[in-house]
Amino acid sequence: MRSDGHSSPIPLLLVLVVVVFACAAGCSTAQNTGTTSPAPAGTSSASSGVISTAPVPKTADVDTAISVSFNDYSCLDVQKEMGVTYLYPGQRYTLSATSPGPGTVHVNILFLDTNDYLKFRETRPAWDSVSKKWEYAGLVPFVQFDDVTGPVSKTFAIKDQGIYYICVDDRKETGINNAIFDVPVKLLKLS
């Protein structure tokens, strides 16, 4: 207060300025101009306030590496890996694999039913110079990849209900080596 009994106009002016700025800030929300910005990927453009995400596609039902010793073989029980009892007729799968790495072995990879799996353990691969592939006498693999050096893939259908195996075979090597190689394999169910 001034000595003459009147109040100073500065505090009143200060309150008025603060009120004007507060009103201006409350009125400065975005106005709808008729255009919308794209919604971020995986979100809904609806204004529900809830972000919806699309399900992430499955890369494989079996996604693992099969360890195989030099000049030996190793097999994976597909049903055990997938948590099922059998594979059924008409089911379609894609088997993919790649080499254990550059400068390593070039394995054969086979997808076998139970009957061929039992014979496979006793059947060593033999090179057929006419067909230019590894032959397994008496076996009829659903899928066979020879001398895998990079990514390979094949889609096929199950014909008979049964138990199936993915086998990695390195029994064609010569020499002695104590190395163990991890061969990446994937099996994706399509139907």
N, C-alpha and C positions, 0 to 999 in steps of 0.2 A: 504494500500500500504506500501510496505517496503521502507526503505530509499534509496535503490538502484533502485527504479522505477518499480520493478516487483510486480505483485499482488500475494497474498498468495494463495497457492493451496487448502486451507481448504474450502473457500466458494464454489469454483468450484467443489470440491469433494462432498460437502454437496448437491449441486443442482443435481449432477449426481446420488447420492444415492436416493434422493427423486423421481426423474424421474423413476429410476429402480423399486422402490417400488410401484409407481403409476401404472406402466405398469403391474407389477406382480399382483396387486390387480384387475385390469381390466380383466386380463386373467384367473382369478381363478373361473370363473363361472362353475357350475356343467356340466359335459359332459354326454351325453347320453350313458349309458353303456348297453342299451338294456333291462334293468329292470325298472319297474315302481313301485312306492309305491302305495298302495291302497288309493283311494280317501276317505276323511272323509265321514261319513254317511250323506246322504241327499245332497251330492254334485255330480257334474258331473265330470268324469275323462277327458273330453274334455278340451282342453286348450283355451276355449273361454274367460276365465277371469270372467265369470259370474257364481255365485253359484246358482244352481237350487235346489229347495226343493220339495220333494214329498208332496202332500196334507195330512194333518193330518186326520186320520180316525175319523169319528164322533162317539162319544161314545153313544149318545142317542138323539132321537128327543124330548123326554121329560126326563128331569133329574132334579128332584125336591124332596122336602119332603112334604108330606101331613100331616098337623097338625090335630090331633084328640084328643078330650077330653076323659078322662076316662069314660068308659061305654057309649060311644056315637059312631057316625060314621061321616065320612067326605068323600066327593067325589070330584074328579077333572074332569073337562070337557076337554077331550083329544084334541078336535078340537081347542078349544080356546088356549090351551097351545102350540099347533103346528102351529097355524095361518092358519088353513084350515077350509073349511065348512063341509066336510064329510070325512069319511074313505070309501074306495071303495072295492068291491068284488075282491078277489084275492090278495090283498095287504097282505103281511106277516109281522108280528111283533114279537119281543121278549119282553116280560114283565119280568122285574127283580125287586126284592125288598129285603129288609132285615128288621130286627127288629129295633125298635127305640133305642135299646141299652140293655146291660145286666142288669138284675134285674128290667126290666120294664114289660109292658104288652105284651101278645102274640096275636097280632091282626090277623084278617082274611083280605085278600086282594082279591077283585073281579074285573074282567073286564066285564062290562055290556053294553048292548045296551040300547036305550032310554026306550023301553017298560019295561025291567027288572029294570032299574033305578027307574022308577016311582013306581013300586011295592016294590022295595028294601027298600024304606023309611019307609014302613009300615010293613015289614017282619023282625022279629027278628030271629037270628040264633037259631036252636035247635040241640042239640047233638044227633046224631044217633049212638047208641051203637053197632049196627050190622055192619054198614059201617065204623065206627070209624072216622067220619068226621062231620063237621057242615053242616046242611041242611038248605036251605032257601026255604020254601014251595012255589011252583009255579014259581021259578026262574031257569033259565038255563044259568049260567055264562059261558062266553067263557073261562075264566081262573078263578080258585079259589085256593088260598093258605090258608090253615088253620093253626092257631096257629104259626105264623111265629116267629122263634127264631134265624134264621140266614139267609144267602143268599139263595134265591130261584129264579128260572127262568123257563120260558116256552115259546116256539115258537108256534104261531097259525096263521091261515089265516082268514081274514074278509070274511064273507059269503054274507052279504047284505049291500048295501050302507046305511049309517046312521050316527048317532051321538052316541059316546061311552064315557064311564066314567070309571075311576079307583076309586074304593071305598075302604076305609080302615074302618073296622068294629071292634069295641071293645065293642059291646053291650052285650057280654056274661059275663062280669065281675060282681062281687058282691061287695057290700060295697060302701062307699062314698069316693071320692077323687077328688080334684080340679085340678089334674095334666093334662097337655096337652103334648102329645107326638108327635114328628116329625118322620114320617115313610118315609125313603128314597125309592123312586120308580124311575124306568127308563123304557122308552118304545122306542125301536129302530126299525125303519122301515127297513125291509130287501129287499122288492121289491115294 
